[in-house]
């Protein structure tokens, strides 16, 4: 019996091993997607946000479950699982020292996981195309 992907991760907040697998699942999809698109993995840092407390323990609240920074543009993508808000939402925030960078925040439920993972790859492709256009 094949278990739908979202059910495999349903206990992510109560089981640290499931949380870590979910986090790795997002990262693996992102890396595979940027490699398939012919982009350079080294142009991205993931995770971008520190997900550890001062004492070294891991913050597993899914804010974010995934984050990446495009090192050349400085732009960021962040995925937050927010089960109490059932609609998939994309928000752009201005970040950086002079608010000169863009952060795309995806607020999702587990049902939206595939869509969010595909959006992170599309975001990476967009960052690469912006950077390449700026080099010309």
Backbone bond lengths (Angstrom), bond angles and torsions (degrees), N, CA, C in turn:
res aa  C-N    CA-C-N  psi(-1)  N-CA   C-N-CA  omega(-1)  CA-C   N-CA-C  phi
1 X - - - 1.455 - - 1.528 109.40 -
2 X 1.306 117.35 128.23 1.456 122.52 177.74 1.523 108.71 -87.46
3 X 1.321 116.37 127.40 1.456 121.58 179.79 1.523 108.02 -93.51
4 X 1.358 117.86 127.79 1.460 118.53 176.21 1.528 109.86 -54.54
5 X 1.315 115.27 143.05 1.456 121.79 -174.73 1.527 112.79 -51.39
6 X 1.307 117.23 -45.30 1.466 119.25 -175.91 1.521 112.17 -62.72
7 X 1.347 117.72 -32.21 1.463 119.79 179.97 1.525 110.68 -71.79
8 X 1.301 117.71 -29.66 1.463 120.66 178.53 1.528 111.31 -64.35
9 X 1.332 116.54 -23.23 1.463 121.12 -176.21 1.525 113.07 -112.37
10 X 1.317 117.85 6.81 1.456 120.65 -172.12 1.535 114.33 -56.75
11 X 1.302 118.89 -32.76 1.470 121.75 -178.25 1.527 112.22 -91.41
12 X 1.327 117.81 25.23 1.470 121.21 -174.58 1.525 113.71 -58.20
13 X 1.319 118.87 -31.56 1.463 120.11 -178.72 1.525 112.91 -80.27
14 X 1.318 117.67 -23.25 1.459 120.13 -177.38 1.531 113.81 -103.28
15 X 1.323 117.42 -13.59 1.466 120.72 -177.51 1.533 109.12 -125.40
16 X 1.330 117.53 107.86 1.472 120.96 -177.88 1.535 113.80 -55.96
17 X 1.327 117.73 -34.37 1.468 119.60 179.84 1.529 110.87 -68.12
18 X 1.306 117.16 -40.24 1.460 120.45 178.04 1.525 109.58 -67.07
19 X 1.334 117.05 -40.61 1.464 120.46 177.04 1.524 110.55 -58.30
20 X 1.316 116.45 -47.90 1.465 120.40 -178.93 1.530 111.31 -62.91
21 X 1.332 117.67 -37.36 1.467 120.83 176.87 1.529 111.08 -66.07
22 X 1.324 116.68 -39.20 1.464 120.71 178.07 1.524 110.76 -64.76
23 X 1.304 116.45 -45.07 1.464 121.56 177.85 1.536 110.38 -59.64
24 X 1.325 116.52 -44.66 1.465 121.49 179.13 1.528 110.98 -66.33
25 X 1.318 117.27 -35.08 1.464 122.10 178.45 1.534 110.34 -60.50
26 X 1.326 116.97 -44.79 1.460 120.87 176.71 1.524 110.76 -61.43
27 X 1.319 116.82 -46.29 1.464 121.20 -178.85 1.526 111.22 -63.41
28 X 1.327 117.04 -45.19 1.465 120.47 179.84 1.527 111.45 -60.59
29 X 1.321 116.76 -42.72 1.468 120.98 178.95 1.532 110.22 -62.55
30 X 1.323 116.44 -43.15 1.463 121.56 -179.71 1.527 110.58 -62.14
31 X 1.313 117.19 -49.34 1.469 121.11 -178.71 1.528 110.53 -62.85
32 X 1.323 116.93 -45.71 1.469 120.04 178.67 1.526 110.85 -61.16
33 X 1.310 116.84 -39.67 1.468 120.88 -179.77 1.517 113.07 -66.84
34 X 1.333 116.72 -43.04 1.467 117.36 -179.51 1.528 111.11 -72.36
35 X 1.315 117.19 -32.68 1.466 119.17 175.48 1.522 110.77 -67.51
36 X 1.329 117.57 -41.21 1.468 121.45 178.71 1.528 111.30 -63.87
37 X 1.327 115.98 -29.41 1.464 120.65 179.00 1.526 112.15 -84.02
38 X 1.330 116.76 -1.49 1.460 120.31 179.53 1.520 113.68 78.55
39 X 1.316 117.11 19.83 1.465 120.92 179.15 1.526 109.32 -90.29
40 X 1.302 116.15 165.80 1.464 122.07 -177.92 1.529 109.90 -95.85
41 X 1.313 116.64 120.51 1.461 122.23 -179.99 1.526 110.29 -57.63
42 X 1.325 116.68 -36.40 1.467 120.37 -176.90 1.530 113.27 -69.32
43 X 1.334 117.78 -9.56 1.472 121.05 175.64 1.524 112.17 -80.25
44 X 1.330 116.95 -3.91 1.459 122.60 -176.73 1.524 110.00 -126.84
45 X 1.341 115.42 146.70 1.470 120.67 173.01 1.527 107.11 -119.00
46 X 1.320 114.57 124.58 1.453 119.63 177.59 1.521 108.94 -145.84
47 X 1.304 118.36 130.28 1.459 124.80 1.27 1.521 111.30 -75.04
48 X 1.322 114.83 151.74 1.462 120.14 176.42 1.527 109.96 -86.43
49 X 1.321 116.28 -46.24 1.464 119.92 -177.69 1.525 111.06 -83.87
50 X 1.315 115.28 141.66 1.454 122.38 176.98 1.530 108.45 -71.49
51 X 1.314 116.84 123.56 1.464 120.78 -178.03 1.529 111.16 -112.92
52 X 1.327 115.98 29.42 1.459 120.97 179.31 1.520 110.18 -122.62
53 X 1.313 115.18 143.59 1.453 121.07 174.93 1.525 109.07 -79.20
54 X 1.310 116.76 168.70 1.459 122.33 -179.16 1.530 111.45 -57.43
55 X 1.331 116.80 -34.57 1.463 119.88 -178.78 1.531 113.14 -78.66
56 X 1.337 117.15 0.86 1.456 121.29 177.58 1.517 114.49 94.14
57 X 1.327 117.69 -9.75 1.464 119.60 179.03 1.537 109.12 -76.04
58 X 1.311 115.30 152.77 1.459 121.68 -174.20 1.528 111.01 -86.64
59 X 1.313 116.06 136.81 1.460 122.64 174.47 1.525 107.11 -84.81
60 X 1.300 116.85 116.16 1.471 121.54 -176.29 1.527 110.67 -117.84
61 X 1.336 117.21 53.14 1.460 119.53 179.60 1.532 112.53 -104.39
62 X 1.321 116.65 6.03 1.472 123.69 178.14 1.518 113.24 66.92
63 X 1.326 117.41 22.85 1.457 121.47 174.18 1.520 108.67 -127.34
64 X 1.318 116.87 82.21 1.458 128.97 4.17 1.528 112.14 -99.68
65 X 1.308 115.92 158.04 1.462 121.29 170.22 1.529 109.02 -83.57
66 X 1.336 115.85 -23.96 1.463 121.46 178.65 1.522 108.34 -151.15
67 X 1.313 116.09 140.92 1.465 121.11 171.99 1.523 108.11 -150.10
68 X 1.326 114.69 149.66 1.465 120.58 176.90 1.518 108.78 -149.20
69 X 1.311 114.36 149.62 1.460 120.77 175.96 1.515 108.01 -122.83
70 X 1.325 115.75 133.18 1.457 120.71 172.16 1.523 105.75 -84.43
71 X 1.312 116.81 113.49 1.459 121.31 -170.52 1.523 113.18 -66.55
72 X 1.319 117.76 -28.99 1.462 120.17 -177.94 1.525 112.26 -78.07
73 X 1.325 118.42 -39.01 1.466 121.11 -179.81 1.525 111.95 -92.60
74 X 1.331 116.66 -24.59 1.454 120.89 -175.64 1.519 113.38 82.68
75 X 1.316 117.62 0.86 1.453 121.33 -179.15 1.527 110.72 -79.74
76 X 1.331 115.57 156.59 1.456 122.45 -170.80 1.529 110.01 -130.80
77 X 1.323 115.79 147.54 1.463 121.70 168.48 1.526 106.79 -122.75
78 X 1.332 115.32 139.83 1.467 120.81 -179.32 1.525 108.33 -138.30
79 X 1.333 116.64 134.55 1.463 122.22 178.20 1.527 108.00 -115.50
80 X 1.332 115.00 125.35 1.456 122.34 -179.70 1.524 108.65 -120.08
81 X 1.328 116.04 125.66 1.461 119.26 173.70 1.521 106.89 -87.23
82 X 1.315 114.30 121.45 1.459 121.64 -172.27 1.521 107.23 -134.54
83 X 1.316 116.27 82.12 1.465 121.62 -171.02 1.528 114.24 -64.12
84 X 1.325 118.30 -23.60 1.467 118.79 -177.63 1.528 112.96 -79.07
85 X 1.328 116.92 -10.68 1.463 120.93 176.40 1.524 106.83 -116.84
86 X 1.332 117.69 99.76 1.464 120.73 -167.56 1.526 116.43 -74.31
87 X 1.309 119.33 -4.28 1.464 119.20 -178.09 1.520 111.60 -98.89
88 X 1.319 114.50 134.98 1.461 121.21 174.06 1.528 107.09 -62.77
89 X 1.322 116.52 128.83 1.464 120.49 -176.63 1.521 109.64 -136.39
90 X 1.325 116.01 136.45 1.467 121.95 173.37 1.520 108.32 -115.02
91 X 1.330 115.99 129.30 1.458 121.84 -179.54 1.522 108.25 -130.28
92 X 1.318 116.49 134.80 1.462 121.32 174.42 1.524 108.79 -102.24
93 X 1.333 115.75 128.78 1.464 122.32 177.02 1.518 108.61 -117.90
94 X 1.306 115.97 145.66 1.460 120.95 172.74 1.522 107.14 -88.01
95 X 1.322 117.07 129.27 1.460 122.65 -177.80 1.525 109.09 -135.34
96 X 1.298 116.22 173.67 1.463 121.50 178.89 1.510 110.53 103.39
97 X 1.312 115.43 173.79 1.465 120.79 -176.35 1.520 112.76 -58.09
98 X 1.298 117.37 -39.24 1.467 121.90 -179.22 1.521 111.95 -117.46
99 X 1.320 115.79 26.34 1.471 120.95 -174.62 1.526 111.12 52.53
100 X 1.335 116.05 37.43 1.460 120.70 -175.82 1.524 113.15 -99.41
101 X 1.328 116.76 6.42 1.464 121.46 179.19 1.521 109.02 -120.79
102 X 1.337 114.56 157.20 1.461 120.10 -179.56 1.520 109.70 -109.56
103 X 1.318 115.90 136.86 1.455 121.25 172.45 1.527 107.10 -119.40
104 X 1.323 115.35 119.85 1.462 121.16 174.56 1.519 107.40 -91.69
105 X 1.328 117.11 117.28 1.460 122.94 178.32 1.521 108.71 -105.96
106 X 1.315 115.87 126.02 1.456 122.20 176.68 1.523 107.66 -108.50
107 X 1.322 116.87 118.65 1.457 122.38 176.53 1.520 106.55 -103.05
108 X 1.333 115.47 120.41 1.460 119.87 -170.18 1.522 111.30 -136.79
109 X 1.324 114.95 169.71 1.453 122.87 163.87 1.529 105.76 -111.53
110 X 1.315 117.41 173.13 1.463 119.33 178.00 1.529 111.91 -59.68
111 X 1.316 117.18 -29.21 1.468 120.30 178.11 1.527 112.28 -61.31
112 X 1.326 116.34 -25.81 1.463 122.10 -177.16 1.522 113.32 -96.63
113 X 1.312 117.24 9.97 1.459 121.74 -172.98 1.529 112.97 -57.13
114 X 1.315 118.27 -49.43 1.469 121.43 -178.69 1.523 110.86 -61.66
115 X 1.311 116.05 -44.34 1.467 120.24 179.21 1.528 110.59 -59.60
116 X 1.318 116.35 -44.87 1.460 120.50 -179.80 1.525 111.44 -64.38
117 X 1.321 117.26 -42.24 1.464 119.83 179.83 1.527 110.29 -63.84
118 X 1.313 117.31 -40.94 1.465 120.15 177.33 1.530 110.91 -65.30
119 X 1.322 116.70 -35.98 1.467 120.70 178.73 1.523 111.27 -66.13
120 X 1.338 117.97 -35.85 1.466 119.59 178.77 1.527 111.01 -64.74
121 X 1.322 116.19 -37.03 1.472 120.07 178.55 1.534 109.84 -70.23
122 X 1.328 117.24 -42.54 1.469 120.32 177.21 1.525 110.19 -61.64
123 X 1.327 116.71 -38.53 1.465 121.39 176.60 1.532 109.78 -61.00
124 X 1.321 117.65 -45.08 1.470 121.64 179.68 1.525 110.65 -60.54
125 X 1.308 117.05 -42.73 1.471 120.65 178.50 1.525 110.46 -63.32
126 X 1.322 116.48 -39.91 1.463 120.39 178.25 1.532 110.89 -64.36
127 X 1.324 116.99 -42.25 1.464 120.28 179.24 1.524 110.80 -61.40
128 X 1.323 115.99 -43.17 1.466 120.09 179.75 1.516 110.94 -64.28
129 X 1.328 117.73 -39.56 1.474 119.98 -178.88 1.524 110.96 -70.07
130 X 1.323 117.67 -35.62 1.470 120.89 177.30 1.520 109.71 -64.50
131 X 1.333 116.18 -44.37 1.461 121.25 -179.33 1.529 111.05 -64.75
132 X 1.335 116.45 -42.75 1.464 120.14 179.54 1.518 110.90 -65.09
133 X 1.314 117.64 -39.07 1.474 121.11 179.25 1.527 110.12 -65.02
134 X 1.342 116.15 -35.63 1.452 120.15 178.99 1.516 113.45 -70.51
135 X 1.320 117.83 -22.06 1.468 122.02 -179.69 1.519 112.19 -81.29
136 X 1.322 116.23 -19.41 1.473 119.27 -175.74 1.503 112.49 -76.99
